[in-house]
Amino acid sequence: MLSSPTTHLINSASNAQSTGIIAPLEKTITGGLDALRSALTGNPRQYAAGEGLAYAKGYYSNIANASKTFWNVMSGKQLITHPDLRQIPLTTSKTGRAVERTLDWPMRLLEAEDMFFKTLTEGGLEKSLAYRAKQGITNTIDDPAREAAYRLFRGELNPEGHGYVLSAFDGMGEVLEKWR
């Protein structure tokens, strides 16, 4: 199933949409709503509307670095970080290793795709946070690596600050498992 070309297309399309289109829009809207909230309540700003554009600039200017990361994962120069992939070789013979590397290729490709988009996202987030700091918003506690993992569905389940609705969805698996 994970070696299906459809899986790779859906994974790449979902990652591109989530990190390249939705994230900058979300950051722009969040910044605008935060400005309104701050004006009405007098509370300090937490986000800036210009973060969306800064994110997009950082994201798309990081394509060369993301491509390098992609090829490093595919060639084996960069370790695979996805926990679903085994790292222990089944064989030590040259023929066996060649067969194993051939069969491992689809999973390596999925990992390389994720690392490509993770690198793009981290570049966007770094620019976004720098823009926020330049606007004088000092509560910059966001972690680019953590947010990138979250946006690519590689983060931990039910992280702190997740929100009630998303936390409820995360807990549904446990509930369904108990009902079995």
C-alpha positions in Angstrom: 0.0 0.0 0.0 2.8 2.5 0.9 4.6 1.7 -2.3 1.6 2.7 -4.4 2.2 5.7 -6.7 -1.2 7.0 -5.5 0.1 7.1 -1.9 3.1 9.2 -3.0 0.9 11.6 -5.0 -1.6 12.0 -2.2 1.3 12.5 0.4 3.0 15.1 -1.8 -0.2 16.9 -2.7 -1.3 17.0 0.9 2.1 18.3 2.1 2.2 21.0 -0.6 -1.3 22.2 0.1 -0.9 22.2 3.9 2.6 23.8 4.0 2.7 25.9 0.9 -0.8 27.2 0.5 -2.8 26.9 3.8 0.0 27.9 6.2 0.7 31.3 4.8 -3.0 32.1 4.5 -3.6 30.8 8.1 -0.7 33.0 9.4 -2.1 36.1 7.6 -5.6 35.6 8.9 -4.4 34.8 12.4 -2.3 38.0 12.4 -5.3 40.1 11.3 -7.6 38.5 13.9 -5.0 39.0 16.5 -4.7 42.7 15.6 -8.5 43.0 16.1 -8.4 41.1 19.4 -5.6 43.3 20.6 -7.4 46.5 19.6 -10.6 45.4 21.4 -9.1 44.0 24.6 -5.9 46.0 24.9 -3.9 42.7 25.3 -0.5 42.6 23.6 -0.2 41.2 20.1 0.9 37.6 19.7 0.9 37.4 15.9 1.5 39.7 12.9 -0.5 39.7 9.7 2.7 40.0 7.6 3.9 36.6 8.9 2.0 34.9 6.1 4.0 36.7 3.4 7.3 36.3 5.3 6.5 32.5 5.6 5.8 32.2 1.9 9.1 34.0 1.0 11.1 31.7 3.4 9.3 28.6 2.2 9.7 29.1 -1.5 13.3 30.5 -1.2 14.3 27.2 0.5 13.6 24.9 -2.5 17.3 24.3 -3.3 18.0 23.3 0.3 14.9 21.1 0.4 16.0 19.4 -2.9 19.4 18.7 -1.4 17.8 17.1 1.7 15.5 15.0 -0.6 18.5 13.6 -2.5 20.5 13.1 0.7 17.7 10.9 2.1 17.3 9.0 -1.2 21.0 8.3 -1.5 21.4 7.3 2.1 23.6 10.2 3.1 21.0 11.4 5.6 19.5 9.1 8.1 15.8 8.2 7.8 13.9 9.6 10.8 10.5 8.1 10.3 9.8 5.5 13.1 8.0 3.1 10.8 11.1 2.3 8.8 13.5 -0.3 10.1 17.1 0.5 10.1 18.6 -3.0 10.7 19.8 -4.7 7.5 18.4 -8.2 6.9 21.5 -9.4 5.1 25.1 -8.6 4.7 25.8 -10.2 1.3 26.1 -7.8 -1.7 23.2 -9.5 -3.5 21.0 -9.5 -0.5 21.7 -5.8 0.3 20.9 -4.9 -3.4 17.6 -6.7 -3.2 16.8 -5.1 0.2 17.7 -1.6 -1.1 15.4 -2.1 -4.1 12.5 -3.2 -1.9 13.2 -0.3 0.5 13.0 2.3 -2.2 9.3 3.2 -1.9 9.6 3.9 1.9 12.8 5.8 1.3 10.9 8.0 -1.3 8.1 8.7 1.2 10.6 9.8 3.8 12.5 11.9 1.3 9.2 13.6 0.3 8.4 14.4 3.9 11.9 15.7 4.5 11.6 17.9 1.4 8.5 19.6 2.7 9.8 19.7 6.3 12.9 21.7 5.1 10.6 24.0 3.1 8.3 24.5 6.1 11.1 25.2 8.5 12.5 27.8 6.2 9.1 29.5 6.1 8.6 29.3 9.8 12.0 30.8 10.5 11.2 33.8 8.3 7.8 34.1 9.9 9.1 34.1 13.4 11.8 36.6 12.4 9.1 38.9 11.0 7.1 38.6 14.2 10.1 39.6 16.3 10.9 42.5 14.0 7.4 43.8 14.6 8.2 43.9 18.3 6.1 40.8 19.3 8.4 39.2 21.9 6.4 36.1 22.8 8.2 34.1 20.1 8.1 30.6 21.7 7.2 28.6 18.5 9.6 25.9 17.5 9.9 25.6 13.7 10.9 21.9 13.8 7.9 21.0 16.0 5.4 23.0 14.0 6.8 21.5 10.7 6.4 18.0 12.1 2.8 18.9 13.2 1.9 20.3 9.7 3.3 17.2 8.0 1.4 14.8 10.4 4.6 13.6 11.9 4.2 15.2 15.3 3.2 13.8 18.6 -0.4 13.1 19.3 -2.3 15.5 21.5 0.5 18.1 22.0 0.1 20.9 24.6 -2.0 23.8 23.2 -3.6 21.5 20.7 -7.2 22.7 21.3 -10.3 20.9 22.5 -11.6 19.8 19.1 -8.4 18.3 17.8 -7.6 16.7 21.2 -11.0 15.0 21.0 -10.2 13.6 17.5 -6.9 12.3 18.8 -8.7 10.6 21.7 -11.2 8.9 19.3 -8.8 6.1 18.4 -8.5 5.1 22.1 -12.3 5.1 22.5 -12.8 3.0 19.4 -10.1 0.6 20.5 -11.8 0.1 23.9 -15.2 -0.6 22.3 -13.7 -3.5 20.3 
